Amino acid sequence: MKIRSVFSSLILLVTTLTSLSACAAQNEDSDKGKSKENVLVIFFDDMRFDTFSYRNGPVNTPNIDALANEGTRFDNAMTTTGLCSPSRAALFTGRWGHKNGLDDNVWLYHSRLSELDPNQDDILQSAVDEGYYVGYVGKWHLGGQGTKLRGVQYTWGKEHKLERHLRQWTPYGIVKSVEGYKQGKLDANGEKHMYYQTQEGTYADTTTAQKVKAGQEFLEKAAKDDRPFFGVISFEQPHPPYRVPEPYASMFDPNKVKLPSNHAINRKNKPRAQDEDWWPWHDVSHMTDEDWRKSRSFYYGAIAMIDRAVGDIIKTTKDLGLYDDLNIVILGDQGSMLGEHSLYDKGPYAYDELMKMPLIMKTPSNEPKIINKQVSMLDITPTLADWMGVEDKSNMDGFSLVPMIEKGDQAYPREEDVAMYAYEWYNGSWFGIRAIRTPEMKLVWNPGDSRDELYDLVNDPTEENNLINNPKYRKQVIDMFALLRKELVRVDDPSVTKLDYHAAHYAKKGNFNHVPE
């Protein structure tokens, strides 16, 4: 009996320990589950920061406004580069182009690059490794089959099936169209289709609607999957040319469109690169004020159509019961020029219309906030990593925004309120631009030119007056160079050596031009 009693006690002890171990494992799994949150990124192309109604812009955007009112608005978010491929590479890797190897567009006329190296660590691969069901719908612009090579389980769009190293796409047709405009020729409906166009059909016929449908299909699959999910729905809109069907094409009266104070101005004391046509439609010599107003009205129509797309996607998340526990990010890869400084689309410069981007983050458990501090495209990646339980963020150049989402501006991770910007290449042409921005000043270092730029953002928010040669601003120039240097050193940017040489001329000689003009 004694032996049997001892044996029974041992069985009870083993059973208890097994039960405790199982509970511990269950709790550990539960904790892991909490760290692996569902994430949806709704990504737009060349979407300016200033058009939405929640920013007092000209377009009524109730669906985007609703997310802004429920989530965290980052009203001073800055992209890394005003060019599609480099900004997207920065977003998905969390690193500057000098580290991730992609600092130019891919596949386009005389660019030297065709893809983001698949061996580069990125957030898509990290999500797959963390056991996520990962989907990518729409524009990627980082090389053929790039999502497949990273293990993404659901993709939609022909770009994801293309060969990895295609021949460059060269804009012969655009050249012909622009030359025609200069000769007084117009396209159908009396429009300039390289700038604005009324598309045939309705919203349902657009690629925007097709992406919404594919995104909804991914969400439906994700809702039935036991794994957490990470999805990206990436739109080409509102990238120029601005092309929308009715009713969006005539939603805004061009005659009532307001043009900003820096519209179509003559650039004075600016780098030579701003006078070059880096893409055929950059030649805007044929554009009248009426053309610019029409371009803006079509851009506004595109924003209205985008808002509809966002509403359709959000409704699906609610219908599927996903919304309440979902982290949602809405952003643009960069802004776009609509005639400011007589510029169209994008190019090698750092004006706020291009540098600033919209950014909203809606989380399940945080109070709505407006963040006024400057944040970077690079800060999004470690934020996604935190939500998905990716522990190793040591190779990322940004800072997680989770503390700011929880506590507001007081949790800002940087010592100074600064944002850096770079423009290394544009389709095979080198510029090496680095810019540093504070709420009051912006310095643009142009190592490929003899002329840098300094803007007083308080007194000249439209960046019309380059003060780099103004002796009254010599201290600000020196201080801004010091801030830029500090950030270059932090991210191991090799251009700091050249910067030191140029900055010395300002600090020691008071020479406001590198080369006499």
C-alpha positions in Angstrom: 0.0 0.0 0.0 2.8 2.4 0.8 4.6 1.7 -2.5 1.3 2.2 -4.3 0.7 5.5 -2.4 4.2 6.8 -3.4 3.6 5.7 -7.0 0.2 7.5 -7.0 1.9 10.6 -5.6 4.5 10.5 -8.4 1.9 10.2 -11.0 0.0 13.2 -9.5 3.2 15.2 -9.5 4.1 14.4 -13.1 0.5 15.3 -14.1 0.6 18.6 -12.3 4.0 19.5 -13.8 2.8 18.6 -17.3 -0.3 20.7 -16.7 1.8 23.6 -15.5 4.1 23.2 -18.5 1.2 23.2 -20.9 -0.3 26.3 -19.3 3.1 28.0 -19.5 3.3 27.1 -23.2 -0.2 28.2 -23.8 0.5 31.5 -22.1 3.7 31.8 -24.1 1.8 31.2 -27.3 -0.8 33.7 -26.2 1.9 36.3 -25.6 3.3 35.6 -29.0 -0.2 35.9 -30.5 -0.5 39.3 -28.9 2.8 40.4 -30.5 1.8 39.2 -33.9 -0.9 41.7 -34.8 -2.8 41.8 -38.1 -1.5 44.6 -40.4 -2.9 46.2 -43.5 -0.9 48.8 -45.5 -2.9 50.9 -48.0 -0.2 52.4 -50.2 -0.6 55.2 -52.8 1.7 56.6 -55.5 2.7 60.3 -55.6 -0.1 61.3 -53.2 0.4 64.8 -51.8 -0.1 65.6 -48.1 -2.3 68.6 -48.5 -5.4 67.6 -50.5 -7.6 65.8 -48.0 -10.4 67.4 -46.1 -8.9 66.4 -42.8 -6.0 68.7 -43.7 -8.4 71.4 -44.8 -7.7 70.5 -48.5 -10.0 71.0 -51.4 -11.2 67.3 -51.7 -13.9 65.8 -49.5 -12.4 62.5 -48.3 -14.8 61.1 -45.6 -13.3 57.6 -45.6 -9.7 58.7 -45.2 -10.8 61.4 -42.7 -12.5 58.7 -40.6 -9.2 56.8 -40.3 -7.4 60.0 -39.5 -10.0 60.8 -36.8 -9.8 57.3 -35.3 -6.0 56.9 -35.6 -2.7 58.7 -35.3 -2.1 61.5 -37.8 1.5 62.2 -38.6 1.1 65.7 -40.1 4.8 66.2 -40.8 5.8 62.8 -42.3 8.7 63.0 -44.8 9.7 60.5 -47.5 13.3 59.5 -48.0 13.5 60.2 -51.8 11.0 61.8 -54.1 11.2 58.9 -56.5 9.2 55.7 -56.6 11.7 52.8 -56.4 14.1 54.3 -53.8 11.3 55.4 -51.5 9.7 51.9 -51.7 13.0 50.2 -51.1 13.5 52.4 -48.0 10.0 51.5 -46.8 10.3 47.7 -47.1 13.9 47.4 -45.9 13.9 50.2 -43.3 17.3 51.4 -44.7 18.7 54.2 -46.8 19.6 53.5 -50.4 23.4 53.5 -49.7 22.7 50.4 -47.5 20.0 48.6 -49.4 21.6 49.1 -52.8 18.6 50.7 -54.5 18.9 54.4 -54.9 17.3 54.9 -58.3 14.2 53.8 -60.3 14.2 50.4 -61.8 13.5 49.4 -65.4 13.1 52.9 -66.6 15.0 54.8 -69.4 18.8 54.6 -68.7 18.5 53.5 -65.1 21.3 51.1 -64.1 19.1 49.1 -61.8 16.5 46.4 -62.4 15.6 45.1 -58.9 16.0 45.4 -55.1 18.4 42.6 -54.3 16.3 39.6 -53.0 19.1 39.0 -50.5 18.3 42.3 -48.7 16.5 41.8 -45.5 13.0 43.3 -45.7 9.7 43.5 -43.9 7.9 41.1 -46.3 10.4 38.3 -45.8 10.3 39.0 -42.0 6.6 38.7 -42.0 6.8 35.3 -43.8 9.5 34.1 -41.4 7.2 35.1 -38.4 4.5 32.8 -39.7 2.3 35.5 -41.3 -0.1 35.0 -44.2 1.3 37.7 -46.5 -0.4 39.3 -49.5 0.7 42.0 -51.9 -1.7 43.6 -54.4 -0.7 46.1 -57.0 2.4 48.3 -57.6 5.7 47.0 -56.4 8.3 48.7 -58.7 11.2 46.9 -57.1 11.8 44.2 -59.8 10.0 41.3 -61.4 8.9 38.4 -59.2 10.3 40.3 -56.2 7.3 39.4 -54.0 7.5 35.7 -55.0 11.2 35.6 -54.2 10.4 36.8 -50.7 7.8 34.1 -50.1 4.6 36.2 -50.4 1.7 33.8 -50.5 -0.9 36.0 -52.3 -0.1 38.4 -55.1 -2.1 40.3 -57.7 -0.8 42.3 -60.7 1.2 41.5 -63.8 4.3 43.1 -62.3 4.7 40.2 -59.9 4.9 37.8 -62.8 7.4 39.7 -65.0 10.9 38.6 -65.6 13.5 39.8 -63.2 15.8 41.7 -65.6 13.7 43.3 -68.3 14.9 45.7 -70.9 14.5 49.3 -70.0 11.2 51.0 -70.8 11.9 54.1 -72.9 9.3 56.9 -73.3 9.3 57.4 -77.1 5.5 57.8 -77.1 5.6 60.5 -74.4 8.2 62.4 -76.4 5.9 62.4 -79.4 2.9 63.6 -77.4 4.7 66.5 -75.7 6.2 67.6 -79.0 2.6 67.7 -80.4 1.4 69.8 -77.5 4.2 72.3 -78.3 2.8 72.5 -81.8 -0.7 73.1 -80.6 -2.0 69.6 -81.0 -4.4 68.1 -78.5 -5.6 64.6 -77.6 -9.3 63.4 -77.5 -11.7 65.7 -75.8 -9.3 68.6 -76.3 -7.1 67.2 -73.4 -3.4 66.7 -72.9 -3.3 63.1 -71.9 0.3 63.3 -70.6 -1.1 65.6 -67.9 -4.9 65.0 -67.6 -7.4 62.7 -69.3 -11.0 61.6 -69.0 -11.0 57.8 -69.1 -13.7 55.8 -70.7 -16.1 53.7 -68.6 -16.8 54.1 -64.9 -15.0 53.5 -61.6 -15.7 49.7 -62.0 -13.6 49.7 -65.1 -10.5 51.2 -63.5 -7.4 49.4 -62.3 -8.1 51.1 -59.0 -11.3 49.1 -58.7 -9.5 46.0 -59.8 -7.0 46.4 -57.0 -9.8 46.9 -54.5 -11.4 43.7 -55.6 -8.1 41.8 -55.4 -7.5 43.3 -51.9 -10.9 42.2 -50.8 -10.2 38.7 -52.0 -6.9 38.6 -50.0 -8.8 39.8 -46.9 -11.4 37.1 -47.3 -8.7 34.5 -47.5 -6.9 36.0 -44.5 -10.1 35.9 -42.5 -10.3 32.2 -43.0 -6.7 31.5 -42.3 -5.4 30.6 -38.8 -2.3 32.7 -39.2 -2.0 36.4 -38.5 -1.9 38.4 -41.8 0.2 41.2 -43.3 -1.3 42.8 -46.4 -0.2 45.6 -48.8 -2.7 47.0 -51.3 -0.7 49.3 -53.5 -2.3 51.7 -56.0 -0.7 53.6 -59.0 -3.1 56.5 -58.3 -2.7 59.4 -58.2 0.6 59.2 -60.1 0.7 61.5 -63.1 -0.7 61.7 -65.7 -4.0 62.3 -63.9 -6.5 60.0 -65.5 -9.9 59.3 -64.1 -13.4 58.4 -65.4 -16.6 60.3 -64.8 -17.9 61.5 -62.4 -14.4 62.2 -61.1 -13.1 63.9 -64.3 -15.6 66.7 -64.0 -16.1 66.7 -60.2 -14.0 69.9 -59.8 -14.4 73.0 -61.9 -11.0 74.1 -63.2 -12.2 77.7 -63.2 -12.6 77.5 -59.4 -9.3 75.8 -58.7 -6.9 78.0 -56.7 -3.3 78.1 -57.7 -0.6 78.6 -55.0 1.7 81.6 -54.7 4.7 79.6 -56.0 2.7 78.4 -59.1 4.7 78.6 -62.4 7.2 81.1 -60.9 10.6 81.7 -62.5 13.2 79.9 -60.5 16.0 82.2 -59.3 19.3 81.2 -57.7 18.3 77.5 -57.9 20.5 74.5 -58.9 20.8 73.9 -62.7 19.2 70.5 -62.4 15.8 72.1 -61.8 15.9 73.5 -65.3 16.4 70.2 -67.0 13.7 67.9 -68.4 14.5 64.5 -66.8 11.4 62.9 -68.2 9.7 64.1 -71.5 6.6 65.6 -69.8 8.8 67.7 -67.6 8.9 70.1 -70.5 6.0 72.3 -69.5 6.7 75.2 -71.8 3.3 74.5 -73.5 1.3 74.5 -70.3 -1.1 77.4 -69.8 -2.7 78.3 -66.5 -5.9 76.7 -67.9 -3.9 73.5 -68.4 -2.5 73.6 -64.9 -6.0 74.2 -63.4 -7.3 71.2 -65.4 -4.4 69.1 -64.2 -5.2 70.0 -60.6 -8.9 69.3 -61.1 -8.2 65.8 -62.4 -5.7 65.2 -59.6 -8.4 66.2 -57.1 -10.8 63.8 -58.9 -8.2 61.0 -58.4 -8.1 61.8 -54.7 -11.9 61.5 -54.5 -11.7 58.2 -56.3 -9.0 57.0 -54.0 -11.2 57.8 -51.0 -13.9 55.6 -52.5 -11.4 52.8 -52.8 -10.3 53.2 -49.2 -14.0 53.2 -48.1 -14.6 49.9 -50.0 -11.6 48.3 -48.4 -12.5 49.4 -44.9 -16.0 48.2 -45.3 -14.7 44.8 -46.2 -12.6 44.6 -43.1 -15.6 45.5 -41.0 -17.9 43.0 -42.8 -15.3 40.2 -42.2 -15.0 41.2 -38.5 -11.3 42.2 -38.9 -11.5 45.9 -38.4 -11.5 46.2 -34.6 -8.3 44.3 -34.1 -6.5 45.6 -37.2 -3.5 47.9 -37.6 -4.0 50.0 -40.7 -1.4 52.3 -42.3 -2.3 54.7 -45.1 0.6 56.5 -46.8 2.0 57.8 -50.1 5.5 57.0 -51.3 6.1 60.7 -51.9 4.3 63.9 -53.0 4.2 65.4 -56.5 4.6 68.8 -58.2 1.5 70.4 -59.7 3.1 73.4 -61.2 4.8 74.8 -58.1 8.1 76.3 -59.1 7.0 75.5 -62.8 7.7 71.8 -62.1 5.6 68.8 -62.9 5.7 65.2 -61.5 9.0 64.8 -59.6 12.7 65.3 -60.0 16.1 65.9 -58.2 14.9 68.6 -55.7 13.6 68.7 -52.2 10.6 71.0 -52.2 8.0 70.2 -49.5 5.4 69.4 -52.2 7.5 66.4 -53.1 9.3 65.7 -49.7 6.2 65.6 -47.5 3.8 62.6 -47.6 0.5 61.6 -45.9 0.7 59.1 -43.1 -2.1 57.8 -40.9 -1.8 54.8 -38.5 -5.0 53.3 -37.0 -4.4 50.9 -34.1 -6.9 48.8 -32.1 -6.2 50.2 -28.6 -4.8 53.8 -28.8 -6.6 57.1 -28.5 -6.6 59.4 -31.6 -3.6 61.7 -31.8 -2.1 64.4 -34.1 1.7 64.2 -34.2 3.4 67.4 -35.2 7.0 66.2 -34.9 8.7 65.2 -38.1 8.9 61.5 -38.8 10.4 59.6 -41.7 9.4 56.9 -44.2 12.1 54.9 -42.5 10.2 55.0 -39.2 7.3 53.0 -40.6 9.4 49.8 -41.0 10.4 49.3 -37.3 6.8 50.1 -36.4 5.5 47.3 -38.6 8.2 45.1 -37.1 7.0 45.9 -33.6 3.4 45.0 -34.4 4.4 41.7 -36.0 6.8 40.7 -33.3 10.0 41.0 -35.4 12.7 41.4 -32.7 15.8 42.2 -34.7 15.5 45.8 -35.9 19.2 46.6 -35.5 19.8 47.0 -39.2 17.0 49.6 -39.7 17.7 53.3 -39.9 14.5 54.6 -38.4 12.7 54.6 -35.1 9.5 52.8 -34.1 6.5 55.1 -34.0 4.7 52.9 -31.4 5.8 55.1 -28.4 4.4 58.2 -30.2 1.2 56.4 -31.1 0.8 55.6 -27.4 2.1 58.9 -25.8 2.2 61.5 -28.6 4.9 64.1 -29.4 6.5 63.7 -26.0 7.8 60.3 -27.0 9.7 61.6 -30.1 12.9 59.5 -30.4 15.3 62.0 -32.0 17.3 64.6 -30.1 16.4 67.3 -32.6 13.2 67.6 -34.6 14.8 66.8 -38.0 14.1 64.8 -41.2 16.7 63.9 -43.8 16.0 63.4 -47.5 18.2 62.1 -50.3 18.2 62.2 -54.1 21.1 60.1 -55.2 20.0 59.3 -58.8 17.2 60.0 -61.2 17.0 57.3 -64.0 20.7 57.0 -64.4 21.7 60.6 -63.7 23.6 61.3 -60.5 22.9 64.2 -58.1 23.9 63.0 -54.6 21.5 65.5 -53.0 21.1 65.4 -49.2 18.6 67.7 -47.4 17.9 68.3 -43.7 14.7 69.8 -42.5 13.7 71.3 -39.2 10.3 73.0 -38.6 12.0 76.4 -39.2 14.7 75.8 -41.9 15.7 73.5 -44.7 19.2 73.0 -46.1 19.6 71.3 -49.5 23.2 70.2 -50.2 23.8 69.7 -53.9 27.2 68.2 -54.3 26.7 67.8 -58.1 26.2 71.5 -58.4 28.0 74.7 -57.2 24.9 76.0 -55.6 23.2 74.8 -52.4 19.9 75.9 -51.0 18.6 77.3 -47.7 14.9 78.1 -47.1 13.4 79.9 -44.1 10.2 77.8 -43.8 8.7 80.2 -41.3 8.9 83.3 -43.5 8.9 81.5 -46.8 6.9 78.3 -46.5 6.6 78.0 -50.3 10.4 77.9 -50.7 10.7 80.6 -53.3 13.8 82.5 -51.9 17.1 80.6 -51.7 19.0 82.3 -48.9 22.3 80.3 -49.2 24.1 83.5 -50.3 22.6 85.8 -47.7 25.2 86.7 -45.1 22.5 87.3 -42.5 21.8 83.5 -42.6 25.4 82.4 -42.3 25.0 81.0 -38.8 21.8 79.1 -39.9 23.8 77.6 -42.8 26.6 76.4 -40.5 24.1 75.0 -38.0 22.1 73.2 -40.6 25.3 71.6 -42.1 26.1 70.4 -38.6 22.7 68.8 -38.2 23.0 67.2 -41.7 26.4 65.9 -40.8 25.1 64.4 -37.5 22.4 62.5 -39.4 24.8 61.3 -42.1 27.1 59.9 -39.4 24.3 58.2 -37.6 23.2 56.2 -40.7 26.8 55.6 -42.0 26.3 57.6 -45.2 29.7 57.7 -47.0 28.9 61.1 -48.5 29.8 62.7 -45.1 33.5 63.0 -46.2 32.5 65.2 -49.1 30.1 67.2 -47.0 32.8 68.0 -44.5 34.9 69.6 -47.3 32.0 71.7 -48.6 30.8 72.7 -45.2 34.3 74.0 -44.3 34.0 76.7 -47.0 30.9 78.1 -45.3 32.3 77.8 -41.8 35.8 79.1 -42.3 35.8 81.3 -45.4 32.2 82.5 -45.5 32.2 81.4 -49.2 28.6 80.9 -50.2 29.5 79.4 -53.6 31.8 76.4 -54.0 32.9 77.7 -57.4 33.0 81.4 -58.4 30.1 82.1 -60.8 
